[in-house]
Amino acid sequence: MCNLYRQSSGPQAIMDMANAMRSTAGNLAPGDVYPDYAAPIVRTGGDGVRELAVARWGMPSSSRAIYEAATKRADKLRAKATEFDFQELLKMEPDGGTTNVRNTASAHWKRWLEPSHRCLVPFTAFSEPGRDVAGKYRPVWFKLAGDDPEPLAFFAGIHLPGWQGVRKIKTKWETADLFAFLTTDPSEPVKSVHPKAMPVILTQPDEIEAWMTASWLEARALQRALPASSLVVLP
């Protein structure tokens, strides 16, 4: 599962590659992106214009996951003989978000697979969890093969504007634009590090356009790994 990536490209480079017509993102600071961080995405605005914007990484979790989490909290409150309203508890259950989307056949994700909810997530490198010789966690970083030290590409993403809910207990109820990106079976060299999945990566203009405009019947073919050796491991 990719839960850390890097974005080092400037706004104009992102807009040019994505054929975006405007930006609402302001200045973009290059750096690493973690779950629930704000990051740039390219989406289709409500007026149909493709735009560079900023959203938070992590789409809503399933209603079942939220219900089960709220039920566990309710059980703890019952054990302490604490009175509560379960519906209010459910409403205020924190949802840290889901960063990666794999099962696009799920009813939870189907509602956000049409072009109006698709987006491009710019990145220059991404990591997968690895281990060092001592067995300790160490992120392994990947980038597109080639001479460019920070090549720009896009994850195939989905987004949700105007989500309302609780992300963290301390911040309580809030409104936010959210995004996540698709994953698929990995190819090498990712497969040797993380055999379960890798992000869906778009590098070609026709892939970018298909993801942003085509029907899901056509666009779902893009949920595949890059050819082997298209990526390299960063030192």
Summary of the structure (lengths in Angstrom):
residues: 235
radius of gyration: 18.9
end to end distance: 20.4
largest distance: 63.6
contacts: 696
relative contact order: 0.19
helix: 25%
strand: 34%
